[in-house]
């Protein structure tokens, strides 16, 4: 194989893209011990743990590296460069649900808010019982949670640094007697960085993996994985230095697939490795209010604030969302004066979300000859009723916090100006009226103690195949009711420890 930049972190610092060499052909196949596909949280943790255990690791990432400091968070540029399809991706159904995925080195950790939760005890026992997971209990999992929290410097915000947007949600919730804790984040705080430095994968597990000898190649899209005797043949596509699309091949003794909930299912289905992949797809359906206050609460660089209403367990959750001008203009695009309101009142506006754990589920389908999958998700009538209730409860909290007007993500309803007007939201909204979205995609390759119940076994190994593991949020058994990055890292670390014989 022609020379590839050996020191990945040097390339990251110089902002020079990496690519597969232009002359990689079938006759020049490289043989590797472990190939990790993807570089999101689960894949990066796998690459780090395996490399530090002495395994020879190659990481293949479809997206590219973009320094955190080079792109404004939650900006148009970030959407274009770090999100799959610029963030324009939808799950078909009623309602249509917009979802977003990272497509860059570091995956979702580079674009999310870094809020950290442990998997709730009730969810742990539910998954253990329903899906036959052995040694899956709070005591065992907390050991791995603690290790992840230490690695990623999970911490609360220093005193005096929490913005008004967050404190208003807390005040409104507490006025109603609701629990609204501050959620810790993956942040490294110091006197030089009072706002905290985000502990994404390109600042944590990927540099550790590289230091331990792992090679990282960006711009390499895995098209298929096929068995080759007792190993695996990985077919990739890439763009060479002349802008031409080329293909390359790698041999791996062991595969760790972490291409994301959608991407991993696409690879498994395209490769003919799992007929069930994609059948158990889950997400957190989310709706939003834009709240207008009579005080300035918004400013450039606000980010996503840290309080979440947890009064209602995992069934529904409320929090602060992205409130940048671009995102808000998109959210208000269906209101008659929405664009004008944002331009005139943006410092007085903030976006808040309500998310539920649904009864419904979805599916991921791959059609021959098409690069993009068909993603579907169906909400039940009970789910629609839950979203209505979540809308009203969050609205109550925002009015209790002093909001003067609320703009809902419901077509045909311009605004709400008092708590009494919350009854204008139907008990069961029309699916076509809801402007729903989700950033928490899970479970398309859920783990289970039986191949009848899942795609991978209780340790992440792909049913029916040898030396093949899935290591992203697709293995979570269902939508967990909390931000899934913490639960994912905990489960992946548990699975890796078992794989290494710990």
N, C-alpha and C positions, 0 to 999 in steps of 0.2 A: 504494500500500500504506500502511495506517495506520502511525503511528510505532511503530517497534520500538526498544527500548533500544539506542542506538548503541555505547555503551562497554560491551562484554561484561564486561570485567574489573571495572568498577565494580559491575556486578550480582553478579558472583561474590563480591566482598568483602562486599556487603550481604546476600548469601544470598537475593536475590529471584529467583524463577524467571522465565525467559523463556518466552514462548509465541508462536505465530503469532497475528496479530490476528483477532478474531472474524469480521470480514466479508471475509476472503480468499475469493474465489470465482473460478470459471473465467474470468469476464470481466475479471479484474484480474491477469493473469499478469505476473509480473516476469521480465525477461530478464537472464541472468548469463553472464559469460565462462566461469567454472568453478564447478561445484557439487561439493563434496566430501561424500559421504554417510558418516556415521560420524565418530567422533572418538577412536578407539583409536590405538595407536602409529603404524601405517602411515598412517591417514587424517590424523592430526595433523601428521606429518612432511610429507605431501603439501601440506596447507594452508599450512604454514609456508614451505616451499621455493617454492611457486608464488606466494604473496603477496609474499614478499621478492624474487621475480623480476619483480614488477610486474603480475601477473595480478590481475584482479578476482575474488575468491573468496568464496563463500558456503558455510558448513559447516552441515549439517543433522544433528542428533543426536537419536536417539529417546529416550534417557534424560535425566536431569536432573543438574544440578551439585550435588555434596555436598562441602563443604570437608573436607579430610583431617583437620583438627584437630577437626571437629565430631562425628565418628563413630569409635568405638573400632575399630581394625583387628581383623579376624577375629571380630567380635562378631555377635550375632543381628541387631542393627540394620543392620550392614553387609550381611548376607545379604539382608535385606528390601529395602533401599534401593538397593544397588549391583549386585546380581546379577539376571540374568534369571530370572524365576519363583522368586525367593528361593533360587536354587541347586538347585531341585528339577527337574532335567532329566536325561533318560536316553537313552542309545543302546540300542535294542532289540537283543537277540541273546543268545547264551549264551557268557559271562555277560552279564547286564544291566550296562552300564557307566554310572555316574553321571558327568556332565560339568558343568562350570560355565563361565558366560560373564559378563563384565561388561556391565551395562546402565546406563551413566552417562556423563556428560561425562568424557572421558579414557579410557573403555573399560577394558580389562584392566590397563592401567598403574596404575590407581587401587586395584586389589585384589590384584595379584600381589606377589611378594616382591622383585622388581627384580633378580634374579640375571642377570648378563650373560655370555653366551658368544659368541664368534665362531663362524661356521659352520665345522665341522671340515674340514680339507683333503680328507680322504677322501670326505666327503659332497659337497664341491664338485665333485671330479673325477667322482664317480659320477653326479651330476645332469647335468653337462655332457655326459657320454658317452651316458647313457641317453635324455636328453630333448632333445638337440641344441641346447644353449645356447651361443651364441657369446660370446666375451670373458667367459666365466664361469670365472675362475681365482682362486687365492688372492691373487696380486699385485694384480690389479685390485680385488677385493673388499676387501682390507685397507685401501685408501685410503678407502673409504666407512666401514668399521668404525671407523677412527681418528677420522673426523669426527664420527660418532655418539657415540663415547666421550668426546670433548671436549665436545660439546653437553650431554650428560647427566651429566657429571662422574663417569664410571665409576671406581671406586676400591675398594681394599681397606679393611677396617676398621682403625681406629687400634689400636695396641697396647693390650692390656688390656681391650678392649670385646667380645670374642667370648664368648658365653655357654657354660656348661658343656655344654649339650645338643650343641652343635656340636663342641666339643673332645673329647667322649667318642666321637663317631663317628670323628673323626680318630685318636684313640688306638687304638680297636678295629681300624680298618683297617690302621694301621701295624704293630700287633702281628702281623697276618697277612701283612705285607709288601706291602700294597696301596697304590696311589697315591690320596691323598685331599686334593686341594688346596682352599684357600679360593677361593671364586668371588667375583669383584668384583661390586659392585652399583651401581645408579643412585642414588648418595647424595652429598649435599654435606655434608662433615664440617667442623666448626668447634669452637672451645673452648666456644661457647654450645650446641652440639648434638653432643656426643660420640657419640651413637647414630646421628647422620646424619639429614639431611632428605631424604626420598624425592623423587627427581626424576621425578615423574609428568608426564603430558601437560599437566595444568592448571597446572603450575609451569614448564613449559619451552616446548614447541613451540606450544601454543595461545596463550599470551600474546604470543609472537613473531609468530605469524600475525595476531593482533588488532592489534598495533602496526603491522604492515605494511599494514593496511587490510582484513583479512578480517572478515566478519560471521559471527557464530556464533549459531545458533538452536537451543535445546534443546527437548525435548518434541515433536519433529516426526518421526513415523514414516513412512518412505518405503514406499508401497504398490506402486508400479509406476513403470517408466521406459519411455517409448515414443518411437520416432523421430518427429520432426515436421519434415518437409522435411530440411534439413541440420543440424538441432539436435535436442535431446532435451527431452521434456516429462516433468517429474517430478511425480508425484502424491503428496501427503502427507496424513496425518491428524493431528489434534492436538485437545487439549481446550481449549476457550476458557474465559474467565474465569467463565462461568456453569456450568462443568462439563459442557458439551455437546460431543459429538464432532463436529468439523467437518473439512472437506477443503480443501486449498489446492493450488496449482499453481505450478511454476516452469519457466522455459525455460533451458536451459544449452547453450552451444556445446560444452563438454567436460565429461564426467563422470569423476570419480575415486571409485570405489566401494570403501569400506572399512568395511562393516557387520559384519565378522567372518566367520569360516569358515562358520558356519551362516547368518547373516543375509544375506550377500552372495549365497549360492546361492539362498536363498528369493526374493530380489528378482529375480535373473536368471531363475529358472524361472517365477515368477509373471508376469514381463513378457514371457515367450516369447523371450528373447534368447539362450539357450543350452540346448540339449537335454542337453549333456554335463555341465553344472554339477552338482556334487554326487556324481558317479560315482567320484571318486578320493579320497574323504574318508579322512583318516588321523588318528591320535591316538597318544599314548603310554599304553598300558594300565598302570595303577599299582595296586599292592597295598601294604598297610601293616602294620607291627608297632607296637603300643604297648609300650614297654619300661619296666619297673619297676626302679629302682635303689635302693640303700640310702642314698643321699645326696639332699638336696634339689637339684633341677636346674631346676624349673619355677617360673614366677612370672608375675603379670599383666603383659601387654605384651611377652611374650617375642618374639613374631613368628616369622619363619622364619629359621633359622640358615644359616651360609654355607659349610659344608664339604660336598663331594660326592665320593663314591667314583667314580673314573674309571678304575679298573684294567681294566675290561672294554670299553674303547672306547665306541662309541656304541650297542652292542647292549643294554646295560643300565646303569642308573645308580642310585645310592643317595644319599639325602640326608635332611635334617630337614624335617618337615612342620609344619602348624599344630597347636599343642598347647594351645589355649585350652579351658576347661572345656566349653563348648557343643559344639565339634567333637569332643572326646574322648567326651562322653556319647553322641553320635550313633554314633561308631565302635564303642562298647562295647555298643550296644543289643541285640545278638544274644547276648551272653554272659550266663550265668545270674546272675552276681554283678557284671556289668559296671558298672552304675550305682553300686552300693555301693563298688566299688573306686575309681572315679573320685572320688567324694565324699570318701572317706577318705584316698586316697593321691595326689591330684593333684599336689602339689609334687614327688613322687618319680617321676612318669610323664612320658614324652615320646613323640611320634609320629615314626616314621621311615618313609620310603617306598622302594619299589623300582619302577622303571619300565623298560619294555623298548621296543625298536623292533619292531613285529610284522610278520609276514608278511601277516596278514589286512588287510582294508580295509573301508570302509563306504560308505554312500550316504545322500543326503538327498533326500527326496521331498516334494513339495508337492501337497496335495489341494485342489481347488477348494472355496472356501467355508470353509476352515479357516485360522485365523491362525497356528497352530503347525505346523511341519513334522514329518514322521516321519523320525527319525534312526535308522539301523541301523549296527551294526558287528559283524563276525564275527571270532572268533579261531580260528586253526588249532590242531591238536593240538601242533604245534611251539611255537606261542605259549604254550599252556598249560604245556608242559614248561619253557619259558623262564621263565615266571612262578614255577613251582615252584623252579627253580634260583635265581632271584633272591631269593625268600623265604629259602631256606636260606643263601645267601651273606650276605645282610644279617643274618640271625640269628646267624651265626658271628661277624660283626664286633661285634654288640651284646653277645654273651656275652663276647667278648674285651675289651670295654670295661668289663665289670663288671656287666652287667645280671643281675638275679636271676630275673626271669620275663618272658616275652614273650607278648603277646596278639595273635594273628594275625587279619587280616581274612578269615577263613575260617569259614563257618558249620559248626557241629558240632565244632569244635576249640577248646576253652576256653582253654588256655594251654600254653606250652612252658617247662620249668624247667631244661633242661640242653642243651648242644650235641648230646648223643646223641639227645635227643628230637626233634630237627629232622627225623629220618627218619619221623616221624609224618605229615609232609606228603607226600601222594602224588606220585609222579614226574609223573603227569598228573592234576591235580586235576579233580574234577567241575566243569564250568562253573557248575552251579547253586550250588556251595558258595562260590564266590569273590565277595567284596565288592569289586569293582573300580571305579576311578574314573579321571578324567583332567581335567587343566586345560589340556592342550596340544592344541588342535584345529587341523589344518592340511589343505591340499592339495585342498580340494573344487573349486577353480578353478585347478589347477596350471598353471604356465607350461611351455611346450615350443616347440621349433622347428617343430612341425607341428601342424595342427589335429586330426590323428588321435591325437595323444598328450596333448593338453591343452586347456584352455578359453581361456587367454590365450597370447599369443606370448611370446617370450623377454624382452620388455620390459614385460610386463604389459598389453598392449593386447588387448581382447576380440576373438577371432577372428570375422571376418565383419562387423564393425561399425566405424564411424569414430569417432574422438574419444571413446573409451570405454576406461577403464583400471581395473583392479582393484588395490587397494593395501593388502591385509591378508594375514594368514597363510594364507589360502586359496590363494595363488599359490605357496607353497612346494611343491616337487615331491613331498616325502614327509615323514614324521615325521623331524626332523633328529637325534634322539638327544640333544639338549641343549635347555635352555629356549629357546623359539623367538623371544622378543622381539628379542634381539640380531641373529640371522640375518635376521629380517623387516626390521628397520630398515636393515640393510646393503643388502639386495636392493632395497628400495623407494627408497633414496637413489640406488643405481645406476640404477634405471629412470627416476627423475625427472631425473637428470643427462642421460641419453640423450634424454628427451623435450624438454628445454630446449636440446638441441643441444650439450651439453658433451662 
